[in-house]
Structures are given as structure tokens and as C-alpha cells.
Amino acid sequence: MIAEQHVREIRRLADLKAKALVEKDAKVLAGIIHEDFRYTNSHGRIYDKKSYIGLFEGSSEMSFTSQEYSGLEVNIHGRIAV
């Protein structure tokens, strides 16, 4: 059941990230986002870890009142989770 443990951990981290985004908690985000992180928004702008966290850290540029997800599906392929 190691795969199920990984799925639970991914869901836990997704919940933690959602909470950190709403609370603008840069310390939590910095702790769970990998150094090689890249995010591309719907306008094609690319953010690295620092610039992504900067969107939320003490800024009014980006703000969430809540963040929820549904239907999260995690598939384990060897050492990769998709």
C-alpha cells in the first residue's frame, strides 16, 4: 500500500498549499514548493518559485478568499505521481 501512502501525502500537500494561498503564508509555500517549480498562468506568464510566492506575500495583486479542488486524481507511475 505504499502507492496509497503517496496519494494521501499528495492530497495533504494540496490541502496545505490551498490553505497557505488563502492565508498568504509565504513560509509554508516556500517549504512545500520545489526550487525548480514553474507555473504558467492563463495569460502565458511564467513564474518561478520566488516570483510565484511573491504574488501572494503581502501583496494585493493576488488574493484568494478560498481555494478548493474537486476530483483530484493521482496516478503513481514508478517514482512519478501525475
Secondary structure in CASP SS format (residue, H / E / C, confidence):
PFRMAT SS
TARGET T0000
AUTHOR 0000-0000-0000
METHOD secondary structure of the structure
MODEL  1
M C 1.00
I H 1.00
A H 1.00
E H 1.00
Q H 1.00
H H 1.00
V H 1.00
R H 1.00
E H 1.00
I H 1.00
R H 1.00
R H 1.00
L H 1.00
A H 1.00
D H 1.00
L H 1.00
K H 1.00
A H 1.00
K H 1.00
A H 1.00
L H 1.00
V H 1.00
E H 1.00
K C 1.00
D C 1.00
A H 1.00
K H 1.00
V H 1.00
L H 1.00
A H 1.00
G H 1.00
I H 1.00
I C 1.00
H C 1.00
E C 1.00
D C 1.00
F C 1.00
R E 1.00
Y E 1.00
T E 1.00
N C 1.00
S C 1.00
H C 1.00
G C 1.00
R C 1.00
I E 1.00
Y E 1.00
D E 1.00
K H 1.00
K H 1.00
S H 1.00
Y H 1.00
I H 1.00
G H 1.00
L H 1.00
F H 1.00
E C 1.00
G C 1.00
S C 1.00
S C 1.00
E C 1.00
M C 1.00
S C 1.00
F C 1.00
T C 1.00
S C 1.00
Q C 1.00
E C 1.00
Y C 1.00
S C 1.00
G C 1.00
L C 1.00
E C 1.00
V C 1.00
N C 1.00
I E 1.00
H E 1.00
G C 1.00
R C 1.00
I E 1.00
A E 1.00
V C 1.00
END
